[in-house]
Amino acid sequence: MKKMRRFFWIGCVCTTAFTACLDNDETEFEKRQKEEEKILTDFFTENNIEPTKDQYGVYYEELNESSGTEVKEDEIVLVYYKMYTLAGDVIDSVVAGTDEPVRFVHSPFSSYNMIPKGIDLGVAHMSIGDTYRFYIPSYYAFGSYSRTNLIPSRAILKVELTVADIQTEAEILEIEKDSIEAYLAAHNIEDYKKYSSGLYYKRTKEGSGNNPSTGQTVKVHYVGKYLDGTEFDKTDPDEPLEIPNFGNGNLIKGFEDGLAEMKEGEEGILIIPSQLAYGAGVQIVPETIREDYLEENELRDIPPLKPLIFELKVVDI
């Protein structure tokens, strides 16, 4: 339980595919950069390819350009893709007409959010409707991670990427509002309070006394779920979670804001939109490697753009 019960604390939630795959020895990293650069340039020469190289070292070809809206930093990008090894072996695909597009927050300088990182770097060149082919060095891909018969260690990727759409944070908040209110209706949850931030709270049992103040220690029991009912976290029935120095910003904002509205002994349901939870989370493609990749790299499983539900009881303030 100890590992799980840190789920909603803010902090360094993971090392990144971008940094974790880099060797501590900078000289070794530079050596690998040169090796992979040679592999790529030889590949281009042999196949009569003349790609563009960007400032990060990612090569790309423009397969189809549109007059759509350009991708901007911190927007939510929806993409379809076909992913191969440089040798042409298929790794995975998410295609229009068959699959739902993959969503991620375009934030190329954040510590984590999209793995392979090269995809996040690449969409900076694109607009809605564009299709590009990217050649992504291993240090912007999966690094030394490998998956039997799918992804070799130090794999250089070839990815054909189409930007299907762009969504703003305001649009995501509206989409999540509709999903949350559909959940409330489906579960016959009424008389809830909706805050301007997008947080929802339903009191199920009255408490007494004062609300927690900054600096106090608060003990709580909780069960954490997603809107589909999947449980991701909970406290031990015999051991509430102790939160020292309440109000210092160490909790995700929605949890802290909701808890601030509760009294000792009070019970309730918090529903937290992703912007007040983990926002971008960690998006990994292909989805089939998610669990294995997270475990091998000791990363926490924080899905992107997911509202959270906490069934919460304040035990002691």
C-alpha positions, 0 to 999 in steps of 0.5 A, a space after each residue: 500500500 505504501 507505493 500506491 498511497 502516494 498517488 495523489 501527492 505532487 512531486 517528481 512522479 517519474 523520470 522521463 524517457 527523454 532523460 532516463 535513457 541518457 547515460 550518466 556518462 556524457 561522453 558515452 551519450 555523445 558517442 551514441 549520438 554519433 553512431 545513430 547519426 551515422 546509421 541514419 545518414 547511411 540509411 538516407 543515402 542508401 534509400 535516396 531520402 533527403 529529409 530535413 533535420 531539426 534542431 533536436 536531431 530528429 529528421 522528418 519528411 513532409 508527406 502531406 501538408 495542409 493549411 490547417 491550424 498550427 500546433 502550439 505548445 501546451 495544446 492537446 494534440 490528437 494524432 494517428 500514427 504508424 510506427 516502425 523500426 528503421 528496418 521497416 518492422 511494424 511496431 504499432 499503428 493507430 489509424 483513422 476510420 478504425 481507431 480513436 486518435 491518441 491524445 497528448 499535451 504538446 509540451 516538448 520541454 516538460 520532463 515527461 508527457 509523451 513517450 517516445 519524446 520524438 513524437 512530441 518534438 516532431 509535432 512542433 513542425 505540424 498543423 492539423 491535417 499534416 502527415 509527416 514521417 519522422 526518424 527518431 533516434 533511440 534517445 528520443 524513443 525508448 532508449 535501452 528498453 526492449 520488448 521481445 519481437 516488437 522493440 529492439 534495444 536502442 531502436 531508431 524509429 520511423 513514425 508516420 504521423 498525422 495530426 487529426 485535431 487540436 484541443 485547448 484546455 478550455 475544450 478539454 475542461 468542457 468535454 470532461 464536464 460533460 463526462 462528469 455530469 453524465 457520471 453523476 446522472 448515471 449514479 443518481 448523485 444529486 445535491 452536489 456542489 460545483 466549483 468554478 474551478 471545475 471541481 465537484 463535491 457531494 457530501 454524503 455524511 456531515 462532519 463537525 468542527 472546523 475545516 482544516 487550516 494551513 499547517 495542520 495534520 489531516 488524516 483521511 481514508 479514501 478510495 480513488 477511481 476513474 470515471 469508468 469505475 476502475 480503482 487505482 488507489 485506496 487506503 488500508 482500512 486500518 491505517 488512514 493516510 496522514 497528511 502533514 502540513 496541510 495546505 502547503 501545495 503538496 497535494 494535487 490541487 483538486 484533492 487539496 481544494 476539496 479536502 479544505 471544504 470538509 470537517 472532521 468526520 465528514 464523508 463525501 465524493 470528490 470528482 476532479 477534472 484532469 486540470 486539477 489532477 495530473 493533467 498531461 499525465 504520461 502518454 505512452 505509445 504503443 499502448 500495449 507496452 505501457 504497463 511493462 515500460 512503466 514497471 521497467 523504468 519505475 514510473 508511476 502509472 498516471 494516464 493522460 487527461 483523466 478525471 479522478 474520483 475520490 470517495 473521502 472520509 476525514 478521520 482526524 484534523 
